[in-house]
């Protein structure tokens, strides 16, 4: 992922901002003693991007990937319209506890820009629903230049979205967050309709790290910089997620990207170990034996 990449990550202040004042209120509304569901994954499973992740002789990349991770941020659905039988095939290849978190197609977000997209959304959901219980939160990512002037399109889209499908939305135009009136209207819309507000942690766009949860799901898209600071940044996220766990978060969907994606499984392994220790979960650690030495070289 090149979005938000910088040439000198050592010059960036990666400190996580304090939580938005309403995040605690949102989480406390649902707080109980149950542990949250936690999903950690990469953005892709193909061998060309995740070089070195697959053992020699691996015949089916998805089948292997899904036994190392419990989820995938499915970016492929942004670029291609997949038929129902493809989703069914993915369902059959993966374990019962695995989940897919697909991105809505670019025709919806970038080409039509939410304008008159009901039929396209319906077709997308009809196909994606073949993932059955393995279908996680679907997410919508708007173009960098989609600004609040088209807020009415967001309102219509969110209010018409079928509520049986969990939804998360990522906005990239800075005016969604640096204008308090606009951001409050947006947060209210998402919270009222139980839509997750995507948190993006990437080096060059710290303005997108608003730390405002609009429901009990923390949907985080983390972009490393192929730099040693990637690991300390993840340490900070573990601390914050533990705080949110104590405050009542019900689900954590955390997807790790890299400018050079081949290191994503390595970062994910490190992160999962920390989560298991600090949050008391028992996630599978991807390629555990192969990753220890590689991590030591980077730390």
C-alpha positions, 0 to 999 in steps of 0.5 A: 500500500503506497497511501500515506507513504513517506521517504523519511519515517524517522521524522514522523511523530507516530504517537497515537492521539488521545481518544475522541471524547465520545469513544468511551461513551460508545464503548461503555454502553455495551460493556460487559465481562466478555472478551472481544472477537479479534481478527488480524490479517493482511490485505492480500493472500497472493504469493507475488505480494507475500514473498517468502510467506508460503512454503515451497510447494504450496499449491493453494495460497488461500488455503494455506493463508487461512490456516495461519491467519483468522481473517483477510482484508479483501482488497481484490473485491475493490478492483474486480466484480467476483461472481457468487461461485467465487465467493462460495469457493473461498468459503469452501477452502477456509476453516470455520473460524475464518472471516473475510472483510471485503472492500466495496467495489470501486464502481460504487465508491470512486466511479459513481461516488455513491450516486445511484448505486443501489442496484450495484450494491445489491448485486455485490451483496448477493454475491458476497453473501455466499461467504455466509458466516465467514463474511465479516464487516464490509468496508467502503473506502472513499476517494481522497477528493470525496469531500463533505459537499456530498454529505447527502450522498453519504446519508442516503447510502448509510440509511439505505444500507441493509442492516444485516451486513456490518459496514465500515467507512473510510474517508480520506479527504481531510475536511471530514475530520478538521471541520468539527461541525462536519465531523460531528454530523458524520459521527452522529450518522455513523453511530445512529446507523451502527456503522464503524468509523475506519481508523487509518494509521499511516505515516503521511496522513496523521490527520486520519487518525481521529480515534473516534469509534462510532460503535463497538467495533474497532476497524483499524487499517495499519500501514507500516513504513518498512522501518523499525518504528513499525514495531513500536507503533504496534506496541502502542496499538496493543496498549490502546486496544487493551484500554478499549477492551477494558472499556467495552469494545466487542470486536477488533478488526486489525489489518496490517499493510506495508509499502513492501507487502512481503513484510506484512506477515512478519509484522502481523506475527509480532502483533498477534504475539503481543495481543495474545499476551496483553489481551488474553486472546489465543490467536494463531501465530503465523509461521511462528518458527520462521519469523522469530529470527527475522524480527530480531534483525529488524528490532 
